[in-house]
Amino acid sequence: METHPFAAAPAGGPGLESLPVEPLLTSEFDVDPGGVYERLRSTYGPVAPVGLMGVPVWLVLDYREVLEVLRDESVWRRDVRHWRARAEGRLPRDWPLLAGYEVRQTMFLDDEEHRHARLSHHSAMRPFQDGHSPEGWELRAAVARYADELIDVLAAESGTTGFADLAAQYTRPLLLMVTTKLFGCPVELGDEMVMDLWRMLDGGPDAGAATGRALGAMTRLAAHRRSRPGEDLTSYMLLSDPTLSDEQLGRELFMNAVYLNDITGNMVCNTLLEVLRGNATVRRSLSHGQLGETVNRAALVNPPTANLCFRFAARDVRLGNYWIRAGDIVSPSVAAAHRDLLAMGSSQLVDSAVSTRAHLAWGAGAHQCPSAARELAGTVVTTAVGRVFERFARAELTLPPDQLPWRSGPVVRGLRLLPVRYELVAGSGGRGAGRTVPGGRRGGEVGVPVASTAPPSASVGADASSAGERAGSGVLGVLRRMMSRGRKSG
Ligand code: HEM
């Protein structure tokens, strides 16, 4: 590789702030992020200085360097207080990304504080992790049931053949229903929270206020479950760490809600897209019944968290062709790193069942997605995708893949729409037709008919499950109202 002018610069050489940077979030990036990553890589090497909404940031592009940043927590810190530009008051006051980073929760903690907070997530999620506990079984059954309810709504409103947006009419509502169920939201809170998360995730003009309201709603949910515990994630977080205040728990739930809604939803849509657009290896894994592998392959092509959360250098350190200064901000790009894996060629990677595990869509190192959350997300994604392919006899994109509209933010890359022409399986328009829930631990096989499967124990808490049920129909109610509002205004 060519030597860059700053390759040998000692720590006294030019810093990030003095380098010319090109803005990352351009219309070109919106349409073809892969092309932008390639251009940056050929200009700067494995690490490039870019502008993010007016603030200079190091974007880490190569797989090796991304892995190094994710794994070495002694150098690459998560606490925003390590950021020199912030500490020196040099950030624009209204920089839109700062508010999120100021919310102190597990993701933005280091060392012992981080390990302690992460443990609470682990033990609270464990009961939902697989299908062998009452909570895990109930959640899996609920995901399949919600998916079927949404497909039933589609059949009732648009017919057994027609057009649908699988992002807006299926994936997003499904994930909101699952969140309501998992978190144990009572109906009133659920409807309010659902609407605000949508506003926040869509980044509209009132996103800041909606974020504040969503945080407030999560804090109220924490207080509610403290006084009325159930078999839900909120109550289990409190059980695993009773010292958590309502505000602290609200912040942790808020982050989980973002992952469960936006990120998991993107994983569902991206997987559906890879199958619908005819990605041969993805389709092959699907036709071999390896749904988990289908998701892995889709995550490799289009990771839902394209660029991971910022890290801050604890000391001057060499990365790629540059010296990164203590307190500099870096953004590890999983999407760019995956291009390295894909470039290794089909014989080594894309056709191999084993090597797709090298993908970084779950992160790596101390802050990687907790195993229980991965199991949970894997179940939701495989069930959501599995139900579509069981209940739809035919589904084809109504737009060429390169004309689909994407939301390309500094962190997330997700589809705005997933428009299809569909035909449901005959007899699938009614409620309960061919309903299944995933049966096993390994996520990937869509499996056991509900009717012939009993929960491991009959005693799933009445409050939690009935709240979930009521909440599920509450969300459906909101959706129906939104859909009919949309039709009237459209
Ligand atoms: C397909 C869906 C998901 C994907 C692709 C995903 C991906 C990730 C990634 C990449 C990270 C690390 C971020 C970083 O290092 O900057 C992460 C962290 C995390 N995820 Fe997930 N996630 C998913 C679903 C979930 C769900 C459903 C939950 C919980 C309900 C969850 C909870 C967490 C938590 C608590 C962390 C922070 C861990 C820490 O900082 O120690 N994730 N996730």
Boltz pocket constraint, residues with backbone or C-beta under 6 A from the ligand:
constraints:
  - pocket:
      binder: B
      contacts: [[A, 106], [A, 107], [A, 108], [A, 114], [A, 118], [A, 121], [A, 255], [A, 256], [A, 257], [A, 259], [A, 260], [A, 263], [A, 264], [A, 267], [A, 304], [A, 305], [A, 308], [A, 309], [A, 310], [A, 360], [A, 361], [A, 362], [A, 363], [A, 364], [A, 366], [A, 367], [A, 368], [A, 369], [A, 370], [A, 373], [A, 374], [A, 376], [A, 377], [A, 378], [A, 381]]
      max_distance: 6.0
